[in-house]
Amino acid sequence: MKNPNPVNRILFASMIGSAIEFFDFYTYANAAVLVFPMLFFPASDPAAAMMQSLATFAIAFFARPVGSALFGHFGDRIGRKATLVAALLTMGISTVVIGLLPTYAAIGTAAPLLLALCRFGQGLGLGGEWGGAVLLAVENAPPGKRAWFGMFPQLGAPIGFLLSGGIFLLLSEFLSNDQFLSFGWRIPFLASAVLVIVGLYVRLKLTETPAFQKTLENNQRVKVPILSVFRHHFGILVMGTLMATSTFVVFYLMTVFSQSWATTALKIPRTDFLLMQLFSVLFFGLTIPLSAKLADKYGGRPLLIVVSAAIALFGFLLAPMFGSGNMGLVTVFLSLGMGLMGMTYGPLGTVLSELFPTELRYTGTSLTFNFAGILGASLAPYIAMWLARNYDLGFVGYYLSAAALLSLMALLLVGKERNGQLALANS
């Protein structure tokens, strides 16, 4: 049976949705460092305000598994298409509302509470978005090109980051600091409404994936997918979570923590650091397709093993390179980190999707990815900031290396593919 979804439409729909979601997510990450500590929390203690702002950043990662369970249930029960549309709307509405929120000066403690609620909505939507976007691509892939198709949703991440970071850079360039804090920071949040409309238009023109259609025809749907995942695939769920942990740690150290530390402790001007960071994201974007090609040729799991080992060694460069404060060395460090991030992120979605059968794949893949987000990203900027302030930057590097070794261990414990799925080595 011929797939009614043209290849270009499939790949664009999986990528554009992911780009929109990550644009929204990164916009919040930028604002959590540059804006929210000053506007949404009491100004008496700037350090405490920064830590509280980073704590709201973490909320979304705890909301993401809830979104995985909610949207994964419907994605495995009623289909990928309708669920992806609902996830996109949830994320988009939450983001636009953030751009309309009154600040602490206007409504007091209600401001950070509303901010936290919207942040939860962002996480809820992203929890259902990522897994569905990956499956949209992977379940439509021809033989031998699963990693290549599966990297298109991943490619949305650097695109979303570049769009978000670019807007913040332009606002910083053309608005005074007072104008930026008064109204400029709201523009990226409100602008996401346009992107959501584009994403909805593309996704509404799709039909279901062939793999899900086969599940319907064979009456293989599971009544409560999340219970089946925990009951029958708990071990692989844990290993998959650990496999993806270092991917999150390296990324959020290269973005949220590095931006906060560089603009405060290292005294690098905000505009200069945003330029350095945007340059490094190019390496993130370039290494994603490279990693997909290598994964299709040599296998996604072997590639992730090599890259995880490289990240463990990379952690030892954090203090001497990033801590130097030299703008050239810091840029090289960020570029290396983002390059390693792309090498692990490119095949990650495909590898995680191979852990679960089709009838549980939306729920299982989403839960695995988002549990890794809790373990590896939700508190990564907070932990790194605490280590840097109470010890030194070297301990932040050790933290990154430990996370990479944890992922390496999990990858070694997961065996080779059997019947289209990865399994525990001793199972």
SULFEN-V381544 format. One record per residue. N is the residue number from 1. SS is DSSP state (a for helix, b for strand, c for the rest). PSI is psi in degrees with one decimal (none if undefined). OMEGA is omega in whole degrees, -180 to 180 (none if undefined). Layout:
BEGIN
n=N ss=SS psi=PSI omega=OMEGA
n=N ss=SS psi=PSI omega=OMEGA
END
This chain:
BEGIN
n=1 ss=c psi=129.2 omega=-178
n=2 ss=c psi=135.0 omega=179
n=3 ss=c psi=120.7 omega=-178
n=4 ss=c psi=-10.9 omega=180
n=5 ss=c psi=113.5 omega=176
n=6 ss=c psi=144.1 omega=-176
n=7 ss=a psi=-45.3 omega=-178
n=8 ss=a psi=-37.5 omega=179
n=9 ss=a psi=-40.6 omega=179
n=10 ss=a psi=-51.4 omega=-175
n=11 ss=a psi=-39.2 omega=180
n=12 ss=a psi=-40.9 omega=-180
n=13 ss=a psi=-38.8 omega=179
n=14 ss=a psi=-35.7 omega=-177
n=15 ss=a psi=-43.2 omega=-175
n=16 ss=a psi=-38.7 omega=178
n=17 ss=a psi=-43.8 omega=179
n=18 ss=a psi=-40.1 omega=179
n=19 ss=a psi=-41.6 omega=179
n=20 ss=a psi=-47.1 omega=-178
n=21 ss=a psi=-44.1 omega=-178
n=22 ss=a psi=-28.3 omega=172
n=23 ss=a psi=-48.4 omega=179
n=24 ss=a psi=-44.1 omega=-176
n=25 ss=a psi=-43.3 omega=-179
n=26 ss=a psi=-30.8 omega=176
n=27 ss=a psi=-42.0 omega=177
n=28 ss=a psi=-40.3 omega=-180
n=29 ss=a psi=-43.6 omega=177
n=30 ss=a psi=-46.2 omega=-178
n=31 ss=a psi=-30.9 omega=180
n=32 ss=a psi=-26.5 omega=179
n=33 ss=a psi=-42.8 omega=-170
n=34 ss=a psi=-25.0 omega=-169
n=35 ss=c psi=-55.9 omega=-169
n=36 ss=a psi=-37.2 omega=179
n=37 ss=a psi=-31.5 omega=-178
n=38 ss=a psi=-29.5 omega=-172
n=39 ss=a psi=-22.0 omega=-174
n=40 ss=c psi=2.2 omega=-180
n=41 ss=c psi=153.9 omega=180
n=42 ss=c psi=136.5 omega=-173
n=43 ss=c psi=3.1 omega=-175
n=44 ss=c psi=-31.6 omega=-179
n=45 ss=c psi=97.9 omega=-178
n=46 ss=a psi=-38.3 omega=-179
n=47 ss=a psi=-42.9 omega=179
n=48 ss=a psi=-39.0 omega=179
n=49 ss=a psi=-40.2 omega=178
n=50 ss=a psi=-43.7 omega=-180
n=51 ss=a psi=-38.1 omega=178
n=52 ss=a psi=-38.2 omega=178
n=53 ss=a psi=-43.0 omega=178
n=54 ss=a psi=-29.7 omega=177
n=55 ss=a psi=-38.7 omega=176
n=56 ss=a psi=-32.3 omega=175
n=57 ss=a psi=-37.2 omega=-177
n=58 ss=a psi=-24.4 omega=-175
n=59 ss=a psi=-41.6 omega=-176
n=60 ss=a psi=-31.7 omega=-178
n=61 ss=a psi=-28.8 omega=176
n=62 ss=a psi=-23.5 omega=176
n=63 ss=a psi=-25.0 omega=-174
n=64 ss=a psi=-44.0 omega=176
n=65 ss=a psi=-32.1 omega=176
n=66 ss=a psi=-44.2 omega=176
n=67 ss=a psi=-36.9 omega=178
n=68 ss=a psi=-45.0 omega=-179
n=69 ss=a psi=-43.9 omega=-177
n=70 ss=a psi=-57.8 omega=-178
n=71 ss=a psi=-31.8 omega=177
n=72 ss=a psi=-38.2 omega=178
n=73 ss=a psi=-49.8 omega=-178
n=74 ss=a psi=-30.9 omega=177
n=75 ss=a psi=-35.9 omega=178
n=76 ss=a psi=-17.1 omega=-178
n=77 ss=a psi=-48.2 omega=-175
n=78 ss=c psi=-16.8 omega=176
n=79 ss=c psi=160.7 omega=-177
n=80 ss=a psi=-41.2 omega=-171
n=81 ss=a psi=-58.1 omega=-176
n=82 ss=a psi=-36.7 omega=-179
n=83 ss=a psi=-40.2 omega=178
n=84 ss=a psi=-38.7 omega=178
n=85 ss=a psi=-44.3 omega=180
n=86 ss=a psi=-40.5 omega=180
n=87 ss=a psi=-40.9 omega=180
n=88 ss=a psi=-41.8 omega=179
n=89 ss=a psi=-41.8 omega=-180
n=90 ss=a psi=-47.7 omega=180
n=91 ss=a psi=-45.2 omega=-176
n=92 ss=a psi=-43.9 omega=-180
n=93 ss=a psi=-42.0 omega=180
n=94 ss=a psi=-40.1 omega=-178
n=95 ss=a psi=-44.4 omega=-180
n=96 ss=a psi=-39.6 omega=180
n=97 ss=a psi=-36.2 omega=177
n=98 ss=a psi=-39.8 omega=180
n=99 ss=c psi=-11.0 omega=-179
n=100 ss=c psi=-3.2 omega=-173
n=101 ss=c psi=139.9 omega=170
n=102 ss=c psi=156.8 omega=-175
n=103 ss=c psi=178.6 omega=180
n=104 ss=a psi=-36.8 omega=-180
n=105 ss=a psi=-27.2 omega=-177
n=106 ss=a psi=-42.6 omega=-173
n=107 ss=a psi=9.2 omega=175
n=108 ss=c psi=-139.8 omega=-173
n=109 ss=c psi=-15.8 omega=176
n=110 ss=a psi=-27.4 omega=-178
n=111 ss=a psi=-54.5 omega=178
n=112 ss=a psi=-29.3 omega=177
n=113 ss=a psi=-43.6 omega=177
n=114 ss=a psi=-37.8 omega=177
n=115 ss=a psi=-44.3 omega=179
n=116 ss=a psi=-38.9 omega=180
n=117 ss=a psi=-44.3 omega=178
n=118 ss=a psi=-36.8 omega=178
n=119 ss=a psi=-37.5 omega=176
n=120 ss=a psi=-41.3 omega=178
n=121 ss=a psi=-39.2 omega=176
n=122 ss=a psi=-47.4 omega=-179
n=123 ss=a psi=-38.2 omega=180
n=124 ss=a psi=-46.6 omega=180
n=125 ss=a psi=-44.3 omega=-179
n=126 ss=a psi=-29.2 omega=178
n=127 ss=a psi=-30.3 omega=178
n=128 ss=a psi=-18.5 omega=-176
n=129 ss=a psi=-51.8 omega=-169
n=130 ss=a psi=-50.7 omega=-178
n=131 ss=a psi=-41.6 omega=179
n=132 ss=a psi=-39.1 omega=179
n=133 ss=a psi=-41.6 omega=179
n=134 ss=a psi=-44.7 omega=-179
n=135 ss=a psi=-34.7 omega=176
n=136 ss=a psi=-40.5 omega=-180
n=137 ss=a psi=-51.9 omega=-174
n=138 ss=a psi=-41.1 omega=-177
n=139 ss=c psi=-6.9 omega=174
n=140 ss=c psi=3.1 omega=-173
n=141 ss=c psi=141.1 omega=173
n=142 ss=c psi=163.6 omega=179
n=143 ss=c psi=138.3 omega=178
n=144 ss=c psi=0.3 omega=-179
n=145 ss=c psi=22.8 omega=-178
n=146 ss=a psi=-45.0 omega=-180
n=147 ss=a psi=-37.8 omega=180
n=148 ss=a psi=-46.6 omega=177
n=149 ss=a psi=-42.0 omega=-177
n=150 ss=a psi=-14.2 omega=-180
n=151 ss=a psi=-13.2 omega=-178
n=152 ss=a psi=-42.9 omega=173
n=153 ss=a psi=-34.3 omega=179
n=154 ss=a psi=-33.9 omega=179
n=155 ss=a psi=-21.7 omega=176
n=156 ss=a psi=-24.3 omega=-178
n=157 ss=a psi=-54.8 omega=177
n=158 ss=a psi=-32.3 omega=177
n=159 ss=a psi=-46.6 omega=177
n=160 ss=a psi=-38.7 omega=180
n=161 ss=a psi=-44.3 omega=-180
n=162 ss=a psi=-40.5 omega=178
n=163 ss=a psi=-46.6 omega=-179
n=164 ss=a psi=-49.9 omega=-180
n=165 ss=a psi=-36.5 omega=179
n=166 ss=a psi=-40.8 omega=178
n=167 ss=a psi=-43.9 omega=178
n=168 ss=a psi=-35.7 omega=178
n=169 ss=a psi=-45.3 omega=179
n=170 ss=a psi=-40.8 omega=179
n=171 ss=a psi=-40.2 omega=179
n=172 ss=a psi=-31.6 omega=-177
n=173 ss=a psi=-40.5 omega=-171
n=174 ss=a psi=-10.1 omega=177
n=175 ss=c psi=146.7 omega=173
n=176 ss=c psi=166.3 omega=-180
n=177 ss=a psi=-39.0 omega=179
n=178 ss=a psi=-41.9 omega=178
n=179 ss=a psi=-40.8 omega=179
n=180 ss=a psi=-45.6 omega=-179
n=181 ss=a psi=-23.4 omega=-180
n=182 ss=a psi=-50.1 omega=-177
n=183 ss=a psi=-23.2 omega=-173
n=184 ss=a psi=-38.1 omega=-178
n=185 ss=c psi=-21.5 omega=-178
n=186 ss=a psi=-23.9 omega=-173
n=187 ss=a psi=-48.7 omega=-179
n=188 ss=a psi=-37.8 omega=180
n=189 ss=a psi=-43.5 omega=-180
n=190 ss=a psi=-34.4 omega=-179
n=191 ss=a psi=-21.2 omega=-179
n=192 ss=a psi=-19.5 omega=179
n=193 ss=a psi=-37.9 omega=179
n=194 ss=a psi=-43.6 omega=-179
n=195 ss=a psi=-37.8 omega=179
n=196 ss=a psi=-41.1 omega=179
n=197 ss=a psi=-42.3 omega=178
n=198 ss=a psi=-46.1 omega=-180
n=199 ss=a psi=-41.3 omega=179
n=200 ss=a psi=-42.0 omega=180
n=201 ss=a psi=-45.2 omega=-178
n=202 ss=a psi=-43.9 omega=-174
n=203 ss=a psi=-31.4 omega=180
n=204 ss=c psi=-15.1 omega=-180
n=205 ss=c psi=-2.1 omega=-178
n=206 ss=c psi=162.3 omega=169
n=207 ss=c psi=177.4 omega=-178
n=208 ss=c psi=157.4 omega=179
n=209 ss=c psi=152.4 omega=178
n=210 ss=a psi=-37.3 omega=-179
n=211 ss=a psi=-41.9 omega=179
n=212 ss=a psi=-36.6 omega=177
n=213 ss=a psi=-38.5 omega=178
n=214 ss=a psi=-37.9 omega=177
n=215 ss=a psi=-41.4 omega=178
n=216 ss=a psi=-46.4 omega=-177
n=217 ss=a psi=-35.8 omega=-178
n=218 ss=c psi=4.0 omega=180
n=219 ss=c psi=48.9 omega=-176
n=220 ss=c psi=5.3 omega=-178
n=221 ss=c psi=142.7 omega=-180
n=222 ss=c psi=140.1 omega=-175
n=223 ss=c psi=-49.8 omega=178
n=224 ss=c psi=90.7 omega=-174
n=225 ss=a psi=-39.9 omega=-176
n=226 ss=a psi=-36.0 omega=178
n=227 ss=a psi=-39.0 omega=179
n=228 ss=a psi=-37.4 omega=178
n=229 ss=a psi=-47.6 omega=-178
n=230 ss=a psi=-34.0 omega=-176
n=231 ss=a psi=-41.6 omega=-172
n=232 ss=a psi=-12.4 omega=-176
n=233 ss=c psi=28.2 omega=-174
n=234 ss=a psi=-43.3 omega=-179
n=235 ss=a psi=-44.8 omega=-180
n=236 ss=a psi=-29.7 omega=175
n=237 ss=a psi=-43.8 omega=179
n=238 ss=a psi=-46.7 omega=-179
n=239 ss=a psi=-40.2 omega=178
n=240 ss=a psi=-38.9 omega=177
n=241 ss=a psi=-45.9 omega=-180
n=242 ss=a psi=-34.9 omega=178
n=243 ss=a psi=-36.6 omega=-175
n=244 ss=a psi=-5.6 omega=-173
n=245 ss=a psi=-48.2 omega=-175
n=246 ss=a psi=-28.0 omega=177
n=247 ss=a psi=-44.0 omega=179
n=248 ss=a psi=-43.2 omega=-177
n=249 ss=a psi=-49.1 omega=-177
n=250 ss=a psi=-38.8 omega=-177
n=251 ss=a psi=-46.5 omega=-175
n=252 ss=a psi=-17.7 omega=169
n=253 ss=a psi=-36.3 omega=180
n=254 ss=a psi=-18.5 omega=-175
n=255 ss=a psi=-77.2 omega=-172
n=256 ss=a psi=-52.5 omega=-178
n=257 ss=a psi=-46.6 omega=-176
n=258 ss=a psi=-38.2 omega=179
n=259 ss=a psi=-44.2 omega=-180
n=260 ss=a psi=-47.2 omega=-177
n=261 ss=a psi=-40.8 omega=-177
n=262 ss=a psi=-38.9 omega=-176
n=263 ss=a psi=-11.8 omega=179
n=264 ss=a psi=-68.1 omega=-176
n=265 ss=c psi=-40.8 omega=-178
n=266 ss=c psi=-9.3 omega=177
n=267 ss=c psi=32.4 omega=174
n=268 ss=c psi=127.6 omega=-179
n=269 ss=c psi=144.1 omega=-175
n=270 ss=a psi=-45.9 omega=-179
n=271 ss=a psi=-41.8 omega=179
n=272 ss=a psi=-41.5 omega=-178
n=273 ss=a psi=-37.9 omega=177
n=274 ss=a psi=-38.2 omega=177
n=275 ss=a psi=-44.5 omega=178
n=276 ss=a psi=-42.1 omega=-178
n=277 ss=a psi=-42.1 omega=178
n=278 ss=a psi=-37.2 omega=176
n=279 ss=a psi=-43.5 omega=-179
n=280 ss=a psi=-30.2 omega=180
n=281 ss=a psi=-25.2 omega=176
n=282 ss=a psi=-37.2 omega=179
n=283 ss=a psi=-32.7 omega=174
n=284 ss=a psi=-49.7 omega=-178
n=285 ss=a psi=-37.5 omega=-177
n=286 ss=a psi=-33.1 omega=-177
n=287 ss=a psi=-16.4 omega=178
n=288 ss=a psi=-53.8 omega=177
n=289 ss=a psi=-34.0 omega=177
n=290 ss=a psi=-45.7 omega=-179
n=291 ss=a psi=-35.1 omega=179
n=292 ss=a psi=-41.9 omega=177
n=293 ss=a psi=-45.3 omega=-180
n=294 ss=a psi=-37.8 omega=-179
n=295 ss=a psi=-39.8 omega=177
n=296 ss=a psi=-28.6 omega=-178
n=297 ss=a psi=-44.2 omega=-173
n=298 ss=a psi=-11.8 omega=-177
n=299 ss=c psi=139.4 omega=-178
n=300 ss=a psi=-42.4 omega=-178
n=301 ss=a psi=-48.2 omega=177
n=302 ss=a psi=-38.4 omega=179
n=303 ss=a psi=-43.9 omega=180
n=304 ss=a psi=-32.8 omega=177
n=305 ss=a psi=-47.8 omega=-180
n=306 ss=a psi=-44.9 omega=-177
n=307 ss=a psi=-37.1 omega=178
n=308 ss=a psi=-39.9 omega=177
n=309 ss=a psi=-38.9 omega=179
n=310 ss=a psi=-38.1 omega=178
n=311 ss=a psi=-37.9 omega=178
n=312 ss=a psi=-40.5 omega=178
n=313 ss=a psi=-36.1 omega=-179
n=314 ss=a psi=-31.8 omega=-180
n=315 ss=a psi=-29.3 omega=-179
n=316 ss=a psi=-9.5 omega=178
n=317 ss=a psi=-9.5 omega=-173
n=318 ss=a psi=-51.2 omega=-177
n=319 ss=a psi=-51.2 omega=-177
n=320 ss=a psi=-31.1 omega=-177
n=321 ss=a psi=-59.2 omega=-179
n=322 ss=a psi=-41.1 omega=-178
n=323 ss=c psi=-12.9 omega=-179
n=324 ss=c psi=-28.1 omega=-177
n=325 ss=c psi=-7.1 omega=177
n=326 ss=c psi=123.6 omega=-172
n=327 ss=a psi=-34.6 omega=178
n=328 ss=a psi=-48.0 omega=-180
n=329 ss=a psi=-39.8 omega=179
n=330 ss=a psi=-41.1 omega=179
n=331 ss=a psi=-43.5 omega=178
n=332 ss=a psi=-43.0 omega=180
n=333 ss=a psi=-48.0 omega=179
n=334 ss=a psi=-39.5 omega=-179
n=335 ss=a psi=-41.0 omega=176
n=336 ss=a psi=-45.0 omega=-179
n=337 ss=a psi=-43.4 omega=180
n=338 ss=a psi=-33.3 omega=176
n=339 ss=a psi=-43.4 omega=177
n=340 ss=a psi=-37.7 omega=177
n=341 ss=a psi=-45.1 omega=179
n=342 ss=a psi=-36.8 omega=-179
n=343 ss=a psi=-31.1 omega=177
n=344 ss=a psi=-31.1 omega=-176
n=345 ss=a psi=-35.0 omega=-177
n=346 ss=a psi=-54.2 omega=-179
n=347 ss=a psi=-3.2 omega=-171
n=348 ss=a psi=-45.8 omega=-178
n=349 ss=a psi=-42.5 omega=179
n=350 ss=a psi=-44.4 omega=-180
n=351 ss=a psi=-44.6 omega=180
n=352 ss=a psi=-35.8 omega=180
n=353 ss=a psi=-23.6 omega=180
n=354 ss=c psi=-2.8 omega=180
n=355 ss=c psi=-17.8 omega=-171
n=356 ss=c psi=149.4 omega=175
n=357 ss=c psi=161.6 omega=-173
n=358 ss=a psi=-42.5 omega=-175
n=359 ss=a psi=-12.3 omega=178
n=360 ss=a psi=5.0 omega=-167
n=361 ss=a psi=-40.9 omega=-179
n=362 ss=a psi=-49.9 omega=-179
n=363 ss=a psi=-49.7 omega=-176
n=364 ss=a psi=-46.7 omega=-180
n=365 ss=a psi=-44.4 omega=-179
n=366 ss=a psi=-44.4 omega=179
n=367 ss=a psi=-44.5 omega=-179
n=368 ss=a psi=-50.1 omega=-178
n=369 ss=a psi=-41.5 omega=-174
n=370 ss=a psi=-26.5 omega=169
n=371 ss=a psi=-37.2 omega=175
n=372 ss=a psi=-33.1 omega=176
n=373 ss=a psi=-39.6 omega=177
n=374 ss=a psi=-47.7 omega=-176
n=375 ss=a psi=-39.7 omega=-172
n=376 ss=a psi=-17.1 omega=-173
n=377 ss=a psi=-36.1 omega=-170
n=378 ss=a psi=-44.0 omega=-177
n=379 ss=c psi=5.3 omega=-177
n=380 ss=a psi=-49.2 omega=178
n=381 ss=a psi=-37.4 omega=-180
n=382 ss=a psi=-48.6 omega=180
n=383 ss=a psi=-44.2 omega=-180
n=384 ss=a psi=-41.5 omega=179
n=385 ss=a psi=-41.0 omega=179
n=386 ss=a psi=-43.6 omega=179
n=387 ss=a psi=-43.1 omega=-178
n=388 ss=a psi=-38.2 omega=-178
n=389 ss=a psi=-34.7 omega=-175
n=390 ss=a psi=-20.0 omega=177
n=391 ss=c psi=-102.2 omega=171
n=392 ss=c psi=178.3 omega=-176
n=393 ss=a psi=-26.7 omega=179
n=394 ss=a psi=-36.0 omega=-179
n=395 ss=a psi=-26.9 omega=173
n=396 ss=a psi=-40.7 omega=176
n=397 ss=a psi=-40.9 omega=178
n=398 ss=a psi=-36.6 omega=177
n=399 ss=a psi=-44.4 omega=179
n=400 ss=a psi=-44.1 omega=-180
n=401 ss=a psi=-40.0 omega=179
n=402 ss=a psi=-40.4 omega=178
n=403 ss=a psi=-40.7 omega=180
n=404 ss=a psi=-39.7 omega=178
n=405 ss=a psi=-34.2 omega=176
n=406 ss=a psi=-44.9 omega=178
n=407 ss=a psi=-40.0 omega=179
n=408 ss=a psi=-43.2 omega=179
n=409 ss=a psi=-45.9 omega=-179
n=410 ss=a psi=-41.7 omega=180
n=411 ss=a psi=-35.8 omega=179
n=412 ss=a psi=-26.5 omega=-180
n=413 ss=a psi=-14.7 omega=177
n=414 ss=b psi=127.8 omega=-175
n=415 ss=b psi=-174.9 omega=180
n=416 ss=b psi=168.5 omega=-177
n=417 ss=b psi=135.9 omega=175
n=418 ss=b psi=120.3 omega=179
n=419 ss=c psi=40.8 omega=178
n=420 ss=c psi=3.6 omega=179
n=421 ss=b psi=151.8 omega=171
n=422 ss=b psi=148.6 omega=-178
n=423 ss=b psi=163.9 omega=176
n=424 ss=b psi=143.7 omega=-172
n=425 ss=c psi=-31.2 omega=-177
n=426 ss=c psi=9.7 omega=-178
n=427 ss=c psi=none omega=none
END
